[in-house]
Amino acid sequence: MDGNIRLDGRVIIVTGAGQGIGKAASIALAKAGGAVIVNDINEVSAADVVEQIRAEGGRAAACVAAIGTSEAANHCLSAALENFGRLDAMACNAGILRDRVLWNTQDADFDAVIETHLRGTFTCARAAARHFREKGQGGSLILVSSIAGQRGNFGQTAYSAAKAGVAALARTWSLELSKAGVTVNAIVPNAMTAMTQTIPALLPYSEMLKRGETLPDKIRQDFGLGGPEDVAPLFVYLASDRSRGMTGQCVGLGGDRISIWTHPCEADHRLNPGGWNAEELAEVLEGPLRAARQDVGIDFI
């Protein structure tokens, strides 16, 4: 599925690569000729992915670390430099779920999700950005957002907040790193993984994939849902020279469907010279601006 795009000579770090999308991305990157640092908190999982890549003739090395801290980010960078002598792309994929509605969300749950998804993306991207700027040869930051971060999702207080933050970071960093020749884009994946198979509406399709069955066209196309391997080619593209002309974008991919997500912008507006009082605001919000109200949430099939 990766066509002729090659990554020979390139080195890519993939965080959270022991399973799911990170594992599929690591395997695809290695098949395209890239050398991959497979990061995971689970030593056995990371080693298994490395072994699979090497068994297929690819290059990979494991880096065991819990993503979130600066130390973990620097550990991943050091692993790339020590094993392969350079770094060309950082794929910030590591994440966890602690799904709860707002009133049941505990401080520890919220902090854990933010630590891994948002702070982990920040620390890993910062380590890579400093390296890219020092070397002066450009590079790629590949972030991972979520549909929940774009539209919100019931029961995902911490996850939605973290993934919305990741999308904002992609836009901001694309501006800050443009002069350094570093592209920054966020993938908005829609794939059946250990994280998504807990959603009751998706359970039948998770079971289909486990049995090796192909999901119906309605699921792969209308809903844009597939397996982790369907998302992996986007990592290959974003780590390649072919993507040099794209930065600051949120790119959706799942099943047979690829998309570009819009950035937040004004849907409509009205002016009132001299400002507004509460009654005037009520009239315009309930009148001419009512049609501009946006829907929220994810429609699960």
N, C-alpha and C positions, 0 to 999 in steps of 0.2 A: 504493500500500500504506500510505501514511501517513495516509489518511482525512482528517479535518478538522483535525487538529492543525497549528497554524500557529506559526511562529517569527518573524513579522514584527517588525522592530525589534531582534531579538536578534543578538548577535555571538558566534560560536563559533570557538575555535581547535581544529584537528585536527592532531595531530602524526603524522608518518609517513603523510602523505596522498597521496603520489605514485602509489600503486598499492594493489591489494588492498582490504581492509576500510576503510582510511583514505580511499581515493579514493571508494568507494561511499558512505561516510558523509558525506563532504563534499558530494557531489552531492545526496544526499537532504536534507541540512540546508538547502542552498541552494534546492531545489525547494519546501521548506516555508516559505520566506521569510526564512531566516536569512542573515546575512552571514558568510562563512567565511574564516578565515585558513588557507590550505593550506600546512602546513609539510612540508618534505621535505629530505633531504640532497642530493637530485638536483635541480638547478635546472630542467632541462628537464622532468622529470616534474611538478614543482610547477606550472610555467607551463602545461603541457598541461591539467592539471585546472582551473586558473583559467580558461583559455580556453574549455574545455567548459562550465563553469558560466555564464560571461558570455554565451556563444553561446545559451544557453537562457534568457536574461533574468535570471539570478541575479547576486548580488554576491559577489565573492571577490577576495582578494589573496594573493600568494605570500610565504612567509617561508622562506628557505633557511638551514638550520642543522642541525648534527648534535646531536640531542637527547641530553642527559646532563648538560651543565654548567649552572651557574646563568646564565651569559652567554646560552646558547641559549634558556633559558626566558624570560629577561627580553627577549630579542630578539623572541620570539613575542608577548609581552604588549605590547611597544611597537608592534609591527606592527598589532595589533588597535586600539589606542588612536589611532594615527596615521591609520589608514585609515578606521576606522568610529566612533571616539570612545567606545567602551565595550567591556566584556567581560561576557558572561553565562554562558558555559560553557567549560570546558577539557576536551577529550577527549584523554587521554593514550594514544595508540595506537602510537607509534613502537616498533619492535622489530627485532631481528636474530636469526639462528640461528647457532650454532657447535656443532652436535650432535656429541657424543662420549660414550662411556661413561666412567665415573669415571677409570679408570686411564690413559686416553688424552687426558683433558682437560688442556690446557695453561693456565698462568696467564693468558696473554694472551686466550685464548678465553673463559675464565670471566669475566674482568674486562670484556671487551667487551660480553658479554650483560648482565651486571649493570649496567654503566654506562648502556646504552640503556634497557632495560626498567625496572629498579628505581630507579636513581638518576635517570633521565630522568623517570619518573613523579613521584618526590619533588620534583625541582627545578621542574617545570612546575606541579604542584599547589600547591607552596608559593608560587610567584609569583602564581598566581591567587587563592589563599586570602588572601594579604596584600592584594591589590587588593579582593577582595570585602568583607573586614572593614573596610577603610578607607572604602569607598563606602557600606556599610551597607544594600545593596539585595539581599542574598542572591546566590545563584548555584548553579552545578552543576559538580561534578567528576565526569567520566565516565572511569573507569579501565578498562583491558582486562587481564583475567586470562587463564586458559587451563584447559582440562580437565587438562592436564599439571600445572598448579599445584594442582589439586584432588586428583588421584589419582596423580600421578607417571607417568613414561613412560620406558621403556628408552632409553638413549642421550641423554637430555636433562638432564644434570646441572645445567648453568647455567640453562637455560630453565625447568625445573620450579621451581628455587629462586627465581628472579626472579618468576615468576607466582604462586607461593604467597605471596611477600612482598607482591605487589600486592593480593591478596585481603585480607591482614591489614591493609594500609594503609587499605583502604576501610572496614573495621570501625572502626579507631581514629579515622580522620579524621571519620567520621560522628558520633562522640561529641564530638570537639573542636570541630566547626564547626556543631553544631546550633543554638546560641544565635545564631549569625550568619546563620541562615536559609540555609545552604549544604548541599545534599544531596550525598552521596558514594555512588556505587554502582559496582560492577565488572561489566562484561560478560564472560561466559565464552563466546566465540564458537566455532562449529564450522563453518568455511567453507573451501572449497578456494581456496587462495591460492598465491602463489609459495613461501611458507614451508611449506605442508602438502603440496604436490604432490610433494615429494621422498620422501614415505613410499611405499614400493613397493605396499602394499595399496591405496592410494588412487589410484594412477596411472590405472587404467581410467576412474575417475569424473572425474578431471581432464581426460582426453582427451574424454570426453562433453561436458563443459561447454565446452571449446574449440570443439567442433563445433556448439555451440548446442543440444544435446540436453538434455531434461529428465531429471534423475536419477530412478531407480526410487523408488517409494513407500517401500520397505524402507530405502533410504539416507536419504531426506529425513525419514522419520518415526521409524523404529526407531533409527537411528543419529543422526538429527538433523543431517545434513550437507547443506549447500547451497553457494551461491555467496556472495561478499561482499555482494551486493545484498540477500540474505535477512537479513543482520545489521543493515544500515543503518537500518531503521525504529526500532530500539531506541535509537540515538543521538538520533533526532528526539524520541522520547518522553522520554528522560532530560534533554534540553535544554529541555523545555517545562514550563509551569506544571502540567500534568496529573500530573507525577511528584513534585510537592512533598511528597506524603505518604509517599514511600518513600525510605529512606536506609539505608546500611550493608548493602546486599544484594549478593549475587553472582547475576546473572541469566544463565542459559544461553540461547542462541539459535542455531539452525542449521537450515536447511531448513524443515520445517513444525513444528518442535518448539521450544517455549519452556519454560523450567523455572526453578525457584528452587533454588539449591544450599544445602545445610545448612552451618551453621557447625560447626567441630570441637566436639565435646562428648563427655562420658563415655558409652560404650556400655553399661557395666555396672560395678558395683563390689562389693567386699566389705570388711568391717571386721574388725580383729583388735585388741581393746583391749590397749594396751601396745606395739603395734608388731609387726613381722614379722621372722622370721629367713629365711635363704635357702631352707631346706627347706619352710617354710610357704608362701613365695612360689611355689615350684615347684609345690606341690600345688594351690594355688588357680588359678594360671595354666594348669596342665595339666588342671584339673578344671572347676569351675563357671564360670570366666571364659573357658574355651577357645572357647565358642560365640560370644563377643563379639568375637573377632578379626576385623579388617577386611581385605577384599581390596584389592588395589592394581592400578594400571595401567589402560591404555585398551585396550578390545577393538576392534581395527580390523576391523570388519565380521564 
